[in-house]
Amino acid sequence: MHKSVLVREAIEGLNLKEGDIFVDGTLGSAGHSAEVAKRFGDEVEIIGLDRDIEALERSGEKLRTLTAAATLKLGSFRNIDTVLADLGISQVNAILLDLGLSSDQIEVSGRGFTFQKDEPLKMTMSKGEEGLTAETILNTWDEESIELILRGFGEEKYSRKIAAEIVRRREDKPFETTFDLVRAVVAAARPNDRTLSVGQVPASHKRFKIHPATRTFQALRIAVNEELTALEEGLEKGFEVLAPQGRFVVISFHSLEDRIVKNFFRDRVKEDKAQAVTKKPVVASEEEEQENPRARSAKLRVLEKL
């Protein structure tokens, strides 16, 4: 089961009060929204957004048992302005973006987010979502473009070798599943490690802090879903619809996301449009990290609009 990170810290950062409108821009399994509903009941209106219809259905069932003041909409937080306009809402009091991939998407979506299972190379956030897929990138994009994705979105130091190996392998057989990709990455990044390149490649290896394919999978997922562009647009539009004294809380999980959030918050402070509630990012306690390993990389930042 998915377990949301930094829940207590996020709710405190939102600084919600009776009568407020709260937007959960990445509803997922509704961990944060459920806590808001438990604390405030119908006194805080919750608007939940998610690109995954299955996530909305699961979360809807959970929230209905806690509050009647919740509206769930299918869509990306990059379109928060149009979603709110359709609901007749011009301003909200708090916004939360939890940018981490849901454990439900990793474990049960079957869309190729994890290198631990042999699945189709989709990596789209929503089942049946049309458009670009990881399979398309791997089988049709040129070597230079693939290398740029791996280096830019994954900060992969073996990006050139991996891109070259991908292009070489697809000439013999197109990429179809996640294990096809893992074997290519391992062959390029760890060519002398036979324990990692034979059969179904193990999810981890004691000699490495992270699996060799981790950054490649991250890079492709970001590219397929335009995650960094969506974040930039969501921050801009979200800040515009935030009411004075409203709070913007963002939880990021890798350096590219956190850099965008940090710079956006810093710029709004320099423009005297906001004040930073958190001078440094809030991180998980040692206890939470032990209970929920995915919390180890989480960073939470809070901004208040002036």
BAZA-820073 format. One line per field, with one value per residue (C-alpha): y, z, x. Coordinates in nm, 3 decimals, decimal comma. Layout:
N
y: Y_...;
z: Z_...;
x: X_...;
//
This chain:
306
y: 0,000_0,355_0,555_0,932_1,107_1,403_1,408_1,590_1,843_1,906_1,965_2,202_2,385_2,431_2,622_2,543_2,710_2,662_2,776_2,734_2,580_2,333_2,195_1,864_1,886_1,532_1,341_0,991_0,766_1,070_1,028_1,401_1,484_1,209_1,363_1,704_1,545_1,372_1,697_1,935_1,725_1,937_2,263_2,263_2,210_1,968_1,977_1,682_1,653_1,353_1,233_0,872_0,782_0,470_0,681_0,914_0,621_0,472_0,807_0,899_0,596_0,682_1,050_0,987_0,812_1,118_1,428_1,549_1,855_1,698_1,741_1,520_1,608_1,418_1,632_1,765_2,032_2,220_2,309_2,413_2,748_2,601_2,331_2,592_2,821_2,535_2,498_2,871_2,920_3,219_3,178_2,903_2,912_2,626_2,408_2,086_1,915_1,579_1,508_1,151_0,856_0,662_0,314_0,201_0,319_0,141_-0,186_-0,241_-0,008_-0,241_0,061_0,003_0,241_-0,017_-0,217_-0,488_-0,622_-0,715_-0,481_-0,289_0,025_0,285_0,503_0,716_0,844_0,729_0,398_0,430_0,778_0,869_1,025_0,966_0,644_0,520_0,252_0,519_0,708_0,400_0,263_0,578_0,869_0,922_0,847_1,211_1,280_0,973_1,072_1,421_1,278_1,045_1,314_1,601_1,430_1,144_1,302_0,968_0,968_0,675_0,846_0,821_0,454_0,368_0,563_0,391_0,048_0,121_0,216_-0,086_-0,332_-0,199_-0,276_-0,645_-0,634_-0,344_-0,262_-0,397_-0,449_-0,304_-0,596_-0,530_-0,183_-0,297_-0,542_-0,270_-0,030_-0,290_-0,399_-0,039_0,079_-0,245_-0,444_-0,663_-0,750_-1,075_-1,114_-0,808_-0,886_-1,242_-1,338_-1,136_-0,863_-0,830_-0,515_-0,423_-0,523_-0,503_-0,326_-0,036_0,224_0,229_-0,008_0,092_0,141_0,380_0,706_0,583_0,494_0,831_1,017_0,839_0,885_1,258_1,290_1,092_1,291_1,632_1,642_1,937_2,156_2,060_2,156_2,497_2,566_2,434_2,658_2,967_2,904_2,781_3,093_3,309_3,146_3,145_3,395_3,641_3,459_3,136_2,859_2,662_2,332_2,120_1,784_1,691_1,373_1,449_1,740_1,855_1,904_2,060_2,306_2,429_2,467_2,635_2,887_2,964_3,026_3,234_3,453_3,521_3,628_3,859_4,017_4,081_3,869_3,599_3,494_3,166_2,972_2,714_2,862_2,516_2,212_1,996_1,632_1,316_1,209_0,906_0,720_0,793_0,694_0,357_0,303_0,437_0,420_0,639_0,930_0,942_1,158_1,378_1,754_1,980_2,354_2,604_2,949_3,202_3,456_3,817;
z: 0,000_-0,074_0,232_0,196_0,328_0,564_0,632_0,966_0,836_0,521_0,710_0,950_0,656_0,487_0,796_0,719_0,895_0,898_0,569_0,365_0,019_-0,016_-0,347_-0,343_-0,687_-0,676_-0,498_-0,554_-0,271_-0,079_0,216_0,277_0,188_0,415_0,705_0,623_0,621_0,954_1,118_0,966_0,842_0,623_0,754_0,480_0,117_-0,059_-0,433_-0,549_-0,889_-1,046_-1,398_-1,304_-1,308_-1,102_-0,830_-0,825_-0,787_-0,497_-0,325_-0,377_-0,180_0,103_0,126_0,111_0,446_0,600_0,446_0,216_0,123_-0,143_-0,520_-0,730_-1,087_-1,351_-1,474_-1,418_-1,165_-1,456_-1,547_-1,197_-1,323_-1,571_-1,329_-1,065_-1,321_-1,428_-1,062_-1,030_-0,787_-0,829_-0,521_-0,285_0,054_0,029_-0,238_-0,196_-0,460_-0,364_-0,665_-0,576_-0,781_-0,597_-0,480_-0,633_-0,976_-0,931_-0,800_-0,972_-1,272_-1,514_-1,709_-1,671_-1,393_-1,213_-1,325_-1,076_-1,296_-1,663_-1,798_-2,118_-2,161_-2,129_-1,826_-1,881_-1,563_-1,662_-1,798_-2,163_-2,185_-2,544_-2,659_-2,605_-2,439_-2,327_-2,596_-2,865_-2,736_-2,714_-3,056_-3,270_-3,123_-3,239_-3,018_-2,941_-2,821_-2,599_-2,453_-2,376_-2,191_-1,983_-1,899_-1,851_-1,671_-1,505_-1,444_-1,564_-1,596_-1,840_-2,064_-2,382_-2,336_-2,251_-2,546_-2,783_-2,643_-2,682_-3,047_-3,114_-2,955_-3,120_-3,461_-3,372_-3,166_-3,071_-2,702_-2,565_-2,189_-1,889_-1,867_-2,226_-2,112_-1,787_-1,971_-2,211_-1,928_-1,731_-2,038_-2,097_-1,740_-1,583_-1,875_-1,658_-1,399_-1,520_-1,212_-1,324_-1,693_-1,699_-1,708_-1,500_-1,363_-0,983_-0,836_-0,632_-0,578_-0,256_-0,421_-0,544_-0,350_-0,626_-0,913_-1,236_-1,418_-1,161_-1,332_-1,680_-1,565_-1,390_-1,701_-1,933_-1,696_-1,669_-2,047_-2,121_-1,875_-1,922_-1,546_-1,515_-1,755_-1,574_-1,243_-1,372_-1,508_-1,194_-0,970_-1,178_-1,211_-0,856_-0,713_-0,919_-0,776_-0,420_-0,192_0,018_0,322_0,133_0,161_-0,114_0,003_-0,232_-0,162_-0,412_-0,446_-0,668_-0,728_-1,058_-0,900_-0,583_-0,780_-0,973_-0,653_-0,465_-0,744_-0,791_-0,420_-0,400_-0,692_-0,541_-0,217_-0,405_-0,578_-0,236_-0,339_-0,079_0,227_0,281_0,571_0,552_0,520_0,448_0,317_0,577_0,565_0,719_1,070_1,124_1,251_0,935_0,714_0,887_0,849_0,493_0,296_0,012_0,260_0,263_-0,048_0,026_0,071_0,175_0,113_0,216_0,072_0,194_-0,046_0,076;
x: 0,000_0,109_0,208_0,221_0,531_0,566_0,191_0,206_0,458_0,253_-0,074_0,099_0,253_-0,086_-0,211_-0,575_-0,869_-1,244_-1,396_-1,076_-1,055_-0,767_-0,637_-0,454_-0,294_-0,155_-0,428_-0,291_-0,406_-0,536_-0,301_-0,269_-0,630_-0,759_-0,567_-0,718_-1,064_-0,999_-0,890_-1,145_-1,436_-1,665_-1,515_-1,247_-1,342_-1,108_-1,050_-0,843_-0,675_-0,506_-0,424_-0,499_-0,870_-0,800_-0,640_-0,940_-1,179_-0,981_-0,941_-1,304_-1,417_-1,177_-1,272_-1,647_-1,623_-1,455_-1,613_-1,886_-1,680_-1,458_-1,461_-1,235_-1,140_-0,946_-0,658_-0,309_-0,218_-0,061_-0,423_-0,526_-0,654_-0,902_-1,017_-1,098_-1,262_-1,491_-1,590_-1,657_-1,368_-1,136_-0,913_-0,805_-0,635_-0,388_-0,228_-0,028_0,185_0,336_0,556_0,645_0,524_0,255_0,347_0,017_0,134_0,466_0,328_-0,007_-0,040_0,140_0,266_0,638_0,738_0,951_1,253_1,156_0,875_0,862_0,593_0,510_0,719_0,441_0,528_0,216_0,055_-0,293_-0,414_-0,508_-0,354_-0,276_0,048_0,415_0,539_0,879_0,860_0,826_1,129_1,346_1,253_1,226_1,421_1,777_2,076_2,152_1,797_1,793_2,130_2,001_1,702_1,916_2,168_1,924_1,636_1,822_2,162_2,298_2,678_2,669_2,413_2,623_2,701_2,342_2,200_2,442_2,352_1,981_2,021_2,242_1,999_1,684_1,829_1,805_1,486_1,256_1,221_0,893_0,927_1,103_1,344_1,454_1,555_1,716_1,940_2,051_2,132_2,323_2,519_2,626_2,681_2,812_2,954_3,176_2,914_2,760_2,540_2,343_2,311_2,182_1,815_1,571_1,795_1,767_1,614_1,918_2,275_2,473_2,767_2,556_2,357_2,094_2,021_2,204_1,870_1,721_1,819_1,727_1,376_1,343_1,455_1,214_0,920_0,991_1,016_0,700_0,488_0,656_0,691_0,929_0,732_0,411_0,571_0,680_0,331_0,162_0,370_0,295_-0,077_-0,114_0,046_-0,190_-0,504_-0,369_-0,543_-0,340_-0,193_-0,252_0,006_0,181_0,336_0,549_0,712_0,982_1,186_1,484_1,718_1,564_1,221_1,355_1,567_1,262_1,059_1,343_1,403_1,033_0,981_1,299_1,191_0,846_1,016_1,254_0,954_0,794_0,499_0,554_0,750_0,929_0,778_1,057_1,406_1,545_1,359_1,188_1,297_1,158_1,246_1,465_1,159_0,958_1,250_1,266_0,890_0,872_1,202_1,068_1,061_1,441_1,462_1,159_1,202_0,916_0,906_0,636_0,561_0,301_0,157_0,160;
//
